């Protein structure tokens, strides 16, 4: 009788193991099929993102273009200074550079630099490596002293914000700047592209999935990080804040000061005792250390900005009351005539 029970248990165990093996095999097959299916979908999504990023006219760019620049460029490039490196904010030099289709920098090197796509589609390439695609919202780091070039695609305008260490002093000889030849440009090896911003996002950078609810904001705001403070330009971290229409924050102070860069919609910034600033994409608002200020969106548009807490070793933050509904209702949505 005992022997019969053992045989029955052995048979049941064999059936169970067989079922598990079959289940595992089925799972592995399903996973393999899923991977095979997802790879083309990811490739198609990346290709769609690249095509959607291309723009054919200056008017489609988000940030102002600035003035034409000459020098180490092939084709036509424009530059507008955004943030000057100084002893008050101690933030790296920041410019927005725009390239007409096909325009590009020479091969060159300098201090560590963060490249932030602000419009259109272009390339960044380090010597000896495949080129990387950059579109609006993408962030790439270029280490100090690395020879590279960057510029527009042949069929798209491209603008980028560059944040870089302007005090860098190279050690030893530096290779001369040299044009990216037409042959190099027309035969680029391009790395596989992974979008940093989804096609359905609707803002310059990826909006946080969940809204932040706080007593110091009048409504929902979405806060995410663009890049941390451990970066090649030695810049403080860049945060991204998206305000729903009509949402603003309370008066507050930052011990180390704050810089805001508007990216989407129409918004406001005000330092206590000064007129309200109306912010459009590309505008920069500076709040000195310890000064009381507030910022947020207009009533009719979602508004987003980059927020940089300067002098990050000074961490003090103090909140106060908010402007009244009557004050907010009287705010303009256009800049005063110059």
C-alpha positions as CSV (number, residue, x, y, z in Angstrom):
1,X,0.0,0.0,0.0
2,X,2.9,2.3,0.9
3,X,4.6,1.5,-2.4
4,X,1.4,2.3,-4.3
5,X,1.2,5.7,-2.6
6,X,4.8,6.5,-3.4
7,X,4.2,5.6,-7.1
8,X,1.1,7.8,-7.1
9,X,3.0,10.8,-5.5
10,X,5.8,10.3,-8.0
11,X,3.4,10.4,-10.9
12,X,1.8,13.5,-9.6
13,X,5.2,15.2,-9.1
14,X,6.2,14.3,-12.6
15,X,3.0,15.8,-14.0
16,X,3.5,18.9,-11.9
17,X,7.1,19.3,-13.1
18,X,6.0,18.7,-16.7
19,X,3.3,21.3,-16.4
20,X,5.9,23.8,-14.9
21,X,8.3,23.1,-17.7
22,X,5.6,23.6,-20.2
23,X,4.5,26.8,-18.6
24,X,8.1,28.1,-18.4
25,X,8.7,27.2,-22.0
26,X,5.5,29.0,-23.0
27,X,6.5,32.1,-21.0
28,X,10.0,32.1,-22.6
29,X,8.3,31.8,-26.0
30,X,5.9,34.6,-25.2
31,X,8.7,36.8,-23.9
32,X,10.8,36.2,-27.0
33,X,7.9,37.0,-29.3
34,X,7.2,40.1,-27.2
35,X,10.8,41.2,-27.6
36,X,10.7,40.6,-31.3
37,X,7.5,42.6,-31.5
38,X,8.7,45.5,-29.3
39,X,12.0,46.1,-31.1
40,X,10.3,47.1,-34.4
41,X,7.8,49.1,-32.5
42,X,10.6,51.0,-30.7
43,X,12.4,51.5,-33.9
44,X,9.2,52.8,-35.6
45,X,8.5,55.1,-32.6
46,X,12.1,56.5,-32.7
47,X,11.8,57.1,-36.5
48,X,8.4,58.8,-36.0
49,X,9.9,61.0,-33.3
50,X,12.8,62.1,-35.5
51,X,10.5,62.9,-38.4
52,X,8.1,64.8,-36.2
53,X,11.0,66.9,-34.8
54,X,12.1,68.3,-38.2
55,X,11.1,71.9,-39.0
56,X,11.6,73.8,-42.2
57,X,11.4,77.4,-41.1
58,X,12.8,79.7,-38.5
59,X,9.3,80.7,-37.4
60,X,8.7,77.2,-36.1
61,X,11.5,77.4,-33.5
62,X,10.5,77.8,-29.9
63,X,13.3,80.1,-28.7
64,X,14.4,83.4,-30.2
65,X,17.2,83.1,-32.8
66,X,19.5,85.9,-32.0
67,X,22.2,87.3,-34.3
68,X,24.2,85.6,-37.1
69,X,27.6,84.5,-36.0
70,X,30.7,84.0,-38.1
71,X,33.8,82.0,-37.4
72,X,34.1,78.2,-36.9
73,X,30.9,77.2,-38.7
74,X,29.9,75.8,-42.0
75,X,26.6,77.4,-43.2
76,X,24.6,79.9,-41.2
77,X,24.4,79.9,-37.4
78,X,22.8,82.3,-34.9
79,X,23.5,82.9,-31.3
80,X,21.7,84.6,-28.4
81,X,23.3,84.9,-25.0
82,X,21.0,83.7,-22.2
83,X,22.9,83.6,-18.9
84,X,26.3,85.2,-18.2
85,X,28.6,83.5,-15.8
86,X,28.9,85.9,-12.8
87,X,29.8,85.9,-9.1
88,X,26.2,86.4,-7.9
89,X,24.6,83.2,-9.4
90,X,27.8,81.3,-10.2
91,X,26.0,79.5,-13.1
92,X,27.9,78.5,-16.2
93,X,27.8,80.6,-19.3
94,X,24.6,79.7,-21.3
95,X,23.7,80.5,-24.9
96,X,21.1,79.4,-27.4
97,X,22.6,78.5,-30.8
98,X,20.5,78.0,-33.9
99,X,21.6,76.3,-37.1
100,X,20.0,76.6,-40.5
101,X,19.5,73.2,-42.3
102,X,22.9,71.7,-43.0
103,X,24.8,74.2,-40.9
104,X,27.2,72.9,-38.4
105,X,30.2,73.8,-36.2
106,X,33.8,72.9,-36.9
107,X,35.5,70.0,-35.0
108,X,36.5,71.7,-31.7
109,X,37.0,71.1,-28.0
110,X,36.4,73.2,-24.8
111,X,35.2,72.9,-21.2
112,X,32.5,70.5,-20.2
113,X,29.2,71.3,-21.9
114,X,25.6,70.3,-21.6
115,X,23.7,70.4,-24.9
116,X,19.9,70.8,-24.6
117,X,17.7,70.6,-27.7
118,X,15.3,73.5,-27.9
119,X,13.9,73.1,-31.4
120,X,14.1,71.0,-34.6
121,X,16.6,68.2,-35.1
122,X,20.3,68.0,-35.3
123,X,23.4,66.0,-34.5
124,X,26.2,65.8,-31.9
125,X,29.3,63.7,-32.7
126,X,32.5,63.0,-30.7
127,X,35.6,62.1,-32.7
128,X,35.8,58.4,-33.3
129,X,32.2,57.7,-32.3
130,X,28.8,57.6,-34.2
131,X,26.8,60.8,-34.3
132,X,23.9,61.2,-31.9
133,X,20.5,62.6,-32.9
134,X,19.3,65.5,-30.8
135,X,15.7,66.8,-30.9
136,X,13.8,69.2,-28.8
137,X,13.9,68.1,-25.1
138,X,17.0,65.8,-25.5
139,X,20.0,66.4,-23.3
140,X,23.5,65.4,-24.1
141,X,26.8,65.9,-22.1
142,X,30.1,66.6,-23.8
143,X,33.1,66.1,-21.5
144,X,35.9,68.6,-21.3
145,X,38.6,68.4,-23.9
146,X,36.7,66.0,-26.1
147,X,36.9,66.9,-29.8
148,X,33.4,67.1,-31.3
149,X,31.0,69.0,-33.6
150,X,27.3,69.7,-33.5
151,X,24.8,71.1,-35.9
152,X,21.5,70.7,-37.9
153,X,20.3,67.9,-40.0
154,X,20.3,68.5,-43.8
155,X,16.5,68.9,-43.8
156,X,15.7,70.7,-40.6
157,X,16.5,73.8,-38.6
158,X,18.0,73.0,-35.2
159,X,18.4,75.0,-32.0
160,X,20.1,74.1,-28.8
161,X,20.9,75.6,-25.5
162,X,24.5,75.1,-24.5
163,X,25.6,75.3,-20.8
164,X,29.4,75.2,-20.6
165,X,32.5,75.8,-18.4
166,X,33.9,79.0,-19.9
167,X,36.9,78.9,-17.5
168,X,38.3,75.7,-18.8
169,X,42.0,75.7,-19.5
170,X,43.3,72.7,-21.5
171,X,46.4,70.9,-20.6
172,X,48.9,70.5,-23.4
173,X,48.3,71.0,-27.1
174,X,44.8,71.3,-28.4
175,X,44.0,70.1,-32.0
176,X,43.1,72.9,-34.3
177,X,39.5,73.6,-35.2
178,X,38.7,72.0,-38.6
179,X,35.5,72.0,-40.7
180,X,33.3,68.9,-40.8
181,X,33.7,68.1,-44.5
182,X,30.8,67.5,-46.8
183,X,31.9,63.9,-47.2
184,X,31.9,63.4,-43.4
185,X,28.6,65.1,-43.0
186,X,26.9,63.3,-45.9
187,X,28.1,59.8,-44.8
188,X,27.4,60.0,-41.0
189,X,27.3,56.9,-39.0
190,X,24.3,57.6,-36.7
191,X,23.8,55.7,-33.4
192,X,20.4,54.2,-32.6
193,X,18.1,56.9,-31.3
194,X,16.1,56.6,-28.1
195,X,13.7,59.6,-27.6
196,X,14.0,61.3,-24.2
197,X,10.5,62.9,-24.7
198,X,7.5,61.0,-25.9
199,X,5.6,62.0,-29.0
200,X,2.4,62.8,-27.1
201,X,4.1,64.9,-24.4
202,X,3.3,68.4,-25.6
203,X,6.0,70.2,-23.7
204,X,9.7,70.9,-24.4
205,X,10.8,68.3,-21.8
206,X,9.0,65.3,-20.5
207,X,6.3,66.3,-18.0
208,X,6.2,64.4,-14.7
209,X,3.5,61.8,-14.7
210,X,2.0,62.8,-11.4
211,X,1.0,66.3,-10.3
212,X,2.5,67.8,-7.1
213,X,-0.1,69.1,-4.7
214,X,1.2,71.7,-2.2
215,X,-0.2,74.5,0.0
216,X,2.4,76.7,-1.5
217,X,0.9,76.3,-5.1
218,X,-2.5,77.5,-6.1
219,X,-3.1,74.2,-8.0
220,X,-1.4,71.2,-9.7
221,X,2.2,71.5,-10.8
222,X,4.4,68.8,-12.3
223,X,8.0,68.7,-11.2
224,X,10.7,66.6,-12.8
225,X,14.5,66.6,-13.3
226,X,16.2,67.4,-16.6
227,X,19.8,66.8,-15.4
228,X,21.3,66.3,-11.9
229,X,24.1,68.3,-10.4
230,X,26.7,65.7,-11.2
231,X,27.3,66.9,-14.7
232,X,30.2,67.8,-17.0
233,X,29.6,71.6,-16.8
234,X,29.6,71.6,-13.0
235,X,26.1,73.3,-13.1
236,X,23.5,72.9,-10.4
237,X,20.7,70.5,-11.3
238,X,18.1,71.6,-13.8
239,X,14.5,71.0,-12.8
240,X,11.4,71.2,-15.0
241,X,8.1,72.6,-13.7
242,X,4.8,72.6,-15.6
243,X,1.9,74.7,-14.3
244,X,-1.7,73.9,-15.2
245,X,-3.5,77.1,-16.5
246,X,-3.9,79.6,-13.8
247,X,-1.5,78.0,-11.3
248,X,1.1,80.0,-9.5
249,X,3.2,79.6,-6.4
250,X,3.4,81.7,-3.2
251,X,5.9,84.4,-2.5
252,X,9.2,82.7,-1.4
253,X,12.9,83.2,-1.0
254,X,15.9,81.1,-2.1
255,X,19.0,81.6,0.0
256,X,21.2,80.9,-3.1
257,X,19.0,82.6,-5.7
258,X,17.1,81.1,-8.6
259,X,17.2,81.3,-12.4
260,X,14.1,80.4,-14.5
261,X,14.1,79.7,-18.2
262,X,10.6,79.7,-19.8
263,X,10.0,76.9,-22.3
264,X,6.2,76.7,-23.0
265,X,3.2,78.9,-22.8
266,X,2.9,82.3,-21.1
267,X,3.9,82.8,-17.5
268,X,4.9,85.3,-14.9
269,X,7.7,86.2,-12.5
270,X,7.8,89.0,-10.0
271,X,10.4,90.1,-7.5
272,X,8.9,92.0,-4.5
273,X,8.7,95.7,-5.2
274,X,9.3,95.3,-8.9
275,X,6.9,95.1,-11.9
276,X,5.6,91.7,-13.0
277,X,7.6,90.1,-15.8
278,X,5.6,88.4,-18.6
279,X,7.6,85.3,-19.7
280,X,7.5,83.8,-23.2
281,X,9.6,80.7,-24.3
282,X,13.3,81.6,-24.2
283,X,13.0,84.3,-21.6
284,X,15.2,84.2,-18.6
285,X,14.2,85.4,-15.2
286,X,16.8,86.0,-12.5
287,X,16.0,86.2,-8.8
288,X,19.0,87.3,-6.6
289,X,19.8,85.3,-3.4
290,X,17.5,86.1,-0.6
291,X,15.0,88.2,-2.6
292,X,11.3,87.4,-2.3
293,X,9.6,86.4,-5.6
294,X,6.8,84.3,-7.1
295,X,6.2,82.7,-10.5
296,X,3.6,80.7,-12.4
297,X,1.3,80.5,-15.4
298,X,-1.2,82.7,-17.1
299,X,-4.9,81.9,-16.9
300,X,-5.3,80.6,-20.4
301,X,-2.2,78.5,-21.1
302,X,-0.2,75.7,-19.5
303,X,3.2,77.2,-18.6
304,X,6.5,75.5,-18.1
305,X,10.0,76.6,-17.1
306,X,13.4,75.2,-16.2
307,X,14.2,76.1,-12.6
308,X,17.8,76.3,-11.3
309,X,18.5,76.8,-7.7
310,X,21.8,78.6,-7.9
311,X,24.6,78.5,-5.3
312,X,23.3,75.1,-4.3
313,X,25.4,74.9,-1.1
314,X,22.9,77.6,0.2
315,X,19.8,75.6,0.8
316,X,17.5,77.9,2.7
317,X,13.9,78.2,1.3
318,X,11.2,80.2,3.0
319,X,7.5,80.4,1.9
320,X,5.0,83.3,2.5
321,X,1.5,84.2,1.3
322,X,0.3,84.3,-2.3
323,X,-0.9,87.3,-4.3
324,X,-4.6,87.8,-4.2
325,X,-7.1,86.6,-6.8
326,X,-7.8,90.2,-7.7
327,X,-4.1,90.9,-8.3
328,X,-3.8,87.8,-10.4
329,X,-6.9,88.7,-12.5
330,X,-5.3,92.0,-13.4
331,X,-2.1,90.6,-14.7
332,X,-1.2,91.2,-18.4
333,X,-0.5,88.5,-20.9
334,X,1.6,90.6,-23.2
335,X,4.9,92.3,-22.6
336,X,4.9,96.1,-22.3
337,X,5.9,97.9,-25.5
338,X,9.6,98.8,-25.7
